[in-house]
Amino acid sequence: MLYHASVELRYPKGPFALTLVGLLSGASIFASIIFSLLLFLSIDDNPMMQWLFGSLAVIFELGKFYAWYEFGERRAHRNYPGALISLVFYGVLALISIGGSIGGINAATNQAAAHVHQASSKIDSYNAQIAAIDAQIALNNEAAQKYIEMERIATGVRQIQKQNSELRRQQQALALERDSLPVASQGSIIGLIESLAAALGISSGNAQLGLVVFLSVLLDLFAAFFVSVIGEELRFRHYYQHYRPMISPSSNRDIELPLRLNLEETVLEEAEPLSVFEQVCQLLDQGELNCSKKAVAKRFNLKVEAVDELFKEMLAQGVIHQKPNHHYQWLGVAAV
């Protein structure tokens, strides 16, 4: 009786991949901690309280990512209640972290926007003064027209012309000062916010809020993804070193065999590897494997459905026996 299973040949990640994943996860976690610190440190100006709140921010951040790692561990071991508890802890801490990231990124964008607005306000101030001088010159011209109508050119008009000349000199001086101001460099983030506001037809404030929330959530998801990659790699390395199936492929290419139960097939050729059914029987007979579904699934990395089918076939072949407490007992190949 033969039992063929799908086998995916995979090897542990190399030093380059592990180093890159470690750097990316470390950088994203560090950035998330910094943004959370910006929020918690702004709560109080007292140095002692800042130190306490800063420590709290670091504890929350590290605890959040460990909760996500623990979620992957418990889910891999099919401890779904424990995985749900870890996921709830991660969700609560992630909300706090996202709030800190929103506060930190929003503060940075507000500072960049304030710099642009400050430079714009100076230019507006000069423009207002120049406009006021234009208005004064216009009033003087109206007064000069009245003096001309009253035929008092010598006394009134000349004085007004002198005042207008002085006002124009002041206007030119203000224009030169305005034009000599350094050009306010508009950061790319401000340009992006204004472009989003124009494209979506919303205010700059709403566009800034949406962008900040998106970046904060993306940062958390980015860090969580790489933490998951590290956890999965650690679990795979443990399996690779201790529970890897005893299969010797003839090449480096992936071998994909359909999962099936062939009742008519008898014996494999000597060059072919042992089937999973035969491997399980061999290990049980040698006492190297416990007669339980959990032990077999862990040793051969099989799904629940595949293990159920395997144990059904072993019961049908008479090599195992099911006790009244639903546990299984190995009888041996000689019992068939």
Secondary structure, DSSP 8 states (H G I E B T S, - for coil): -EEE----------HHHHHHHHHHHHHHHHHHHHHHHHHHHTS---HHHHHHHHHHHHHHHHHHHHHHHHHHHHHHTT-HHHHHHHHHHHHHHHHHHHHHHHHHHHHHHHHHHHHHHHHHHHHHHHHHHHHHHHHHHHHHHHHHHHHHHTT-IIIIIHHHHHHHHHHHHHHHHHHHHHHTS------HHHHHHHHHHHHHT--HHHHHHHHHHHHHHHHHHHHHHHHHHHHHHHHHHHHHHHS------SSSS------EEESS-----TTS---HHHHHHHHHHHT-S-SSHHHHHHHHT--HHHHHHHHHHHHHHTSEEE-TTS-EEE--GGG-
